[in-house]
Amino acid sequence: MNITELDYYLPKELIAQYPLQERDAARLLVLDRKTGMIEHRVFSDISGYFSAGDLLVLNDTKVLSCRFSGRRSSGGRVEVLLLRKIGSSGDTLVFNALLKPGRIRLNEQVTLGNNGRAFQCRVTGKDEVTFSGMDERTVYSLGQVPLPPYIKREPDETDRRYYQTVYASRDGSVASPTAGLHFTEALLERIRENGVGTAYVTLHVGHATFKPIKCDDITGHTMGEETFFIDDRAIACIESARRNKGKICAVGTTSCRTLETFARGRKEGRTGLFIYPGFVFAATNCLLTNFHLPRTTLFALVCAFAGVDLAHKAYQEAVERKYRFYSYGDAMLVL
């Protein structure tokens, strides 16, 4: 598949810069794969698309405050995004990180600051920084919410609440599993009251999820690995839904990749599963997702599940009807 097949036109003004105050007031585009029909609803209507015996699979990862701004020893600005801890020794912590600008001298000390407090880290390798005299919890307590670069503003206190799902419980992500942002606790409870199950899996969203595809033939793209986990309770829920022929709906691309990794015989570890058109889905019957950037593994997954032509048809209609796009945008349910 050529990368140009993952292109589409999007006016910049449709990229959502702020969340809605009411999570479930987002718009919901519903795409039926069998008929090709499209409906336009409000997200709170989603409970009407599921019946007793169906299952929603949600990613319970929690976004870390892992973005830092600061100054180099030369006075130049620097941004640090901590991806994950890769080692520790005594009171020294080593993190895999994205640095901007990327060419910072080895062993250079960088001064970071947030909420009036200054602290240092040292660049100790390519994509690697080290903190001394701080534990991991303290490091993250000083960071900012890692809003994606297409949100053209600084994060604020509102983002600490809204860039996190209401069911987030396991620390570990550098970006939110955004399809889940639309759920409220009340909406989830209403869905459960209808006999629909909910199961929680974990995939800690890392750089691999949002890394763009840069090769012309997308099959040449290598998906980085991310940590995932499915516990026995979730497995029991998935197997029960299968036995009862209920719909298994992946809430987000990360839940979908976790489900499909599990269907291939693994329930924990690290997964680099890359889903693109031609992929045979073994566990996912239904997909809830936000609208994604072109030329990404996320949009490739949507095209794989919905079909390339139908996915483009849905995105074109969403653009024409001025849906809100990307992380703080509206949602799409693919049946």
ABEGO torsion letter per residue (X at the ends): XBAAAABBBBBAAABBABBBABAAABBBBBBBAAAGBBBBBBAAAAAAABBBGBBBBBBABBBBBABBBBBBAAGBBBBBBBABBABBBEABBBBBBBBOBABBBBGBBBBBBBGGBBBBBBBAEBGBBBBBGBBAAAAAAABBBBBBAABBBBBBAAAAAAABBAABABBGBABBBAAAAABBAAAAAAAAAAGBBBBBBBBBBBAAAABBBABABAAABBBBBBBBBBBAAAAAAAAAAAAAGBBBBBBEAAAAAAAAAAAAGBABEBBABBBBBGBBBAABABBBBBBBBBGBAAAAAAAAAAEAAAAAAAAAAAAAAGBBBEAABBBBBBX
